[in-house]
Amino acid sequence: MAKNKDIGKEISLEILENLRKIIRAVDLNSKKLSSENNLTSPQILSLAAIANNGSMALADVAKSIHLSSSTMVGIIDRLEVKGFLKRERSTEDRRQVFIEITEEGKKVIKKAPTPLQDKLVCSLKKLSSKEQKEIVNSLEKLVVMLDAENFKTASMLSSQSRLN
């Protein structure tokens, strides 16, 4: 019985160590993005969405990167101040405002590093469906164990408490 307790403790420590490594990787990636480009992951994802899709309404940008429109407003404001985006009012319906990437924004997004979540998605695609589901199930169990089911999250890996 004591042996099982020791094994359980070892496994718990391994899990905790791996969680810490993941948290550290997210933190380092966020700091790298910020220091090299003066941009956050959400800002890079926003720029990339607009670069890939062309002119978009703010709500569409928010939906494409899985953030709320209210969060997106701050992100777009900051990118506009930096000269990477501009807002254009529709000539057909003045109530509609579209966001367009500027030439400077295109230059920035071309040289920006790949966000960590893109690397994760590429790696996950290489796994079988069964392996992917096992990871999902294991992570869901950890979420429950940590009483984290009700935490609101964005679908991006960022260590910053504010996603803008």
N, C-alpha and C positions, 0 to 999 in steps of 0.2 A: 504493500500500500504506500509506504514512504517513497519507494522508487517511482511510482506513478505520479506522486505529488512533485517530485524533483523534475520529472520529464515535463509535466504541465508547466512548471515554473520556467524551464528552459525554453519551451515553445512560446510561452507568453513573452519572454524577453526577446526572442527572435522576431516575433510579430511586432513588438514595440520598436525594436531597432530598425526593422524595415519600414515601418510607418515614419519614423524619424528621418530616414534616408529620403523617402518620398517628399516629405515636408521640406527638407533641406534642398532637394533638387528644384522644387517649385520656387522656393525663396531665392536661390542663386540665379535661376532663369529670369525671374522678375527683376532682380537687381541688375543683371546683365542687359536686359532690354532697356531698362531705365537709364543706365549709365552710358551705354553705347549710342542710344538713339533718342534719349530724353523722351521716351514713349513707354506707356504701360502696355501690357498684353491686350487689354480691351481696346486701347487706341489702335494698336497694330491690326487687330482683328477687324475693327470698324473700317480702317483705311483699306484693308484687303478686300472686304466685302464690297465696298463702293468701287474700288479699282476693277474688281471682277465683274460686277453687275452693271456698272454705269450709274447714272443719276438715280437716286433712290429717295423715297420719303423716309423721314426719321424713324417712323414706326416699322418700316420694312428693314432698315438696318438693324434695329433692336431685335426684331424677330429672327433675322438671319444669324445673329450671334448669341441668341438666347439671353438677352438682357431686357429689363423693363424700359419703356420709353422714357420714364423720368430719369433713370440712370444714364440713358443714351444722350439726353440733352446736355449734361455736363461734359461728357466725352466729346461730343460734336463741338461744343463751345470752345473747349481747349484746343482741339485740332484746327478750328477756324482761326483762333488767335495766332497759332503757329504758322498759319498760311498754307496748311495742307489740304483744307477743304473750304468750300464756299457754299453758301445757301443761295438758291435761285428760286424766285417766286414764279409760279406757273403763269404763263401769259393767257392761258385759257380760263383758269380759275385762280384768282389772286389769293384765295385761302390756302391753296396748296403750295408747300415749300419743298423743294427737292435739294438734296445734298449732292454735290459734285466734288470729285477729287481734282486738285490743282496739279499743275506740272511739278511743283515742288513736292506735293504729296506722292505723286507717281515715282519720283526719284527716291524718296524715303522708303516707300514700300518695296521697291526693287532691291534695296540693299539691307532691308531689315531681316534679322534672323527669323527662322521658323519658330513660332511659339511652341512651347513644350507640349501643349495639347495636340498639335498637328503631328508631332513625333509619336505621341502615344497612339493616336488614331492609326497612323501608318503601321506601327508595330502590332496593334491589335488585329488589324486586317490580315496579318500573316498567320494568325492563330486559327485553329479550327473553331467552328461554332460551339462545340462542346467546351473547349478551353475558355472561350470568351464567356460563356454562361457560367462556368465554374468561378471565374474571377468576379463576375457580377454577384453571384450568390455569396461568395466569401466576403466581399465588400459590404453587401447588404447586412450580413450577420454582424460585421464589425460596427456598422452604423447603429444597429440595435443595441449591441453591447455597450456602446459609448453614449447611449441615450441621445443620439444626434438626429433622430428621424425628423424632427420638426425644424431643423436649421434650414434657412433659405440659402440657396446657392445659385451661382451662375454656372453655365456649362463651360467654364474655362478655368485653367489652372493659373491662379494668381495669388501671391502671398499678401497682396495689399488688401487692407480692410475696406478701403473705398475702391470701387472698380472703375475708376476714371482717372 
